[in-house]
């Protein structure tokens, strides 16, 4: 598998202190800046793509990684949460605003891409 896309995003939960919500917003932020015309252009099914997401939050154990994986519209998704992000406490109220960072990576099998390119060119796939 070779990585062909990496996008990053930042998301927040300003009032609920929910690390899964902040992580979901970070993933959505990354996905908003990306499109994958490669699949239509080469006739490759999106199911062939492996999507690996890393989200950084202050409380990685509080993240529902399975729920986040279901947010990804294409490919086979795996989400993992790591320590990072930023928690900002309002000194007057004690309310915590969470900031999450996400990296969304997409991978494809190189052989499948080579075969698709060769088929589009009308030639036989390389041996």
N, C-alpha and C positions, 0 to 999 in steps of 0.2 A: 504494500500500500504506500502511495506517495501523497503527501499533502499538496493540494493545489489551491486551497483558499485558507486564509486566516483573517478573521475580522475581530475587532475588539469593541466592547461597549461598556458603558457605565450606567448604572441604574440606582435609584434611591427608594427608600421607604421613609418618608419624612416624619410620619406620625405614628405608624403602627409598630415599629421596631420588629418587622417581620423579615428575616433574612431571605426567605424563599421569594417573597414579593420583590425585594430589591434585586435579587439575582435574576428573576424573570424579566425585570425591566432592563437589566444589563444585557441579557441575551437578545431581547427584542431590539435594543439599540444597535447591537452588532448586525443583526439580520436586516435591519432597515437600509443599511448601506451596501447591501450585497445582492447580486443576482447571478444566476448560474446558467447562462445561455449555452454553455458547453453541452449540456445534456440533449437539448433539442437539436443542436447543430450536428451532433454526432450520433443521435439516435440511441443514447444510453439511458436506461431506466434509472430514475432517481434512487430506486431501492439499492442500486449498486454502491451508493455512496455511504461511507462511514463518517459520522459526524461526532467529533469529540469536543466536549465543552468543559472548560475549567472555569469555575466561578470562585472568586476570592471574596470572602466576607469575614467579619469579626467572629462569628459563631458558625463554623462550618457544620457542626453537628445539628444545628437547627434548620438546615436546608433539606427540603424534600427533593432529592435529585431525580427520583422517578417522575414526579409531577413536572419537573422542568424538562425532562427528556420528551414528555408527551407534547410539549409546546412546539417542538421542532417539526416543521411541516414536511420535511423530506429526509430520506436516508434512514440509516440505523443509528440512533443517537445514544451516546453514553455521556452522562454528566457526572462530574466529580466536584466536590466543594473543598476548597483549601482555605487556610487561614490567611487573611489579608483584608482588603477593603478598608473601610474607615467608619468608626462610630463617633458621632459628634453629639455631645450632651449639652443641652441648654442649661446653663448654670442657674437660671431663675426657676425653671420648672422641673429639671431632672429628666425631661423628655429626651429620648435618644433618636437621632436621625441616622439611618444606616445607608452607607454607600457601598455598592458591590461593583466589582469589575469582572467582566467575562471575556474569555477568548474562545471563539468558535472556529474550529478547524474542520475542514472537509478533506476526505481522503478517497482516492480511487485506486483500483488495481491497475498498474501500468500496462499490463497485457491487454486488458479490456479496452483501454484507450487506444493502444496501437492498433488493435483489431478494428475498432470503430473507424479510426482515421483511414485505414487501408480500405475498408468497405466503402467509405464515402468517395474515395479516389477511384474506386472500381478495380482495385488491385487485390491480390491475395495478401492475407496477413503475413508478416515476416515469419520465417521458420524459427 
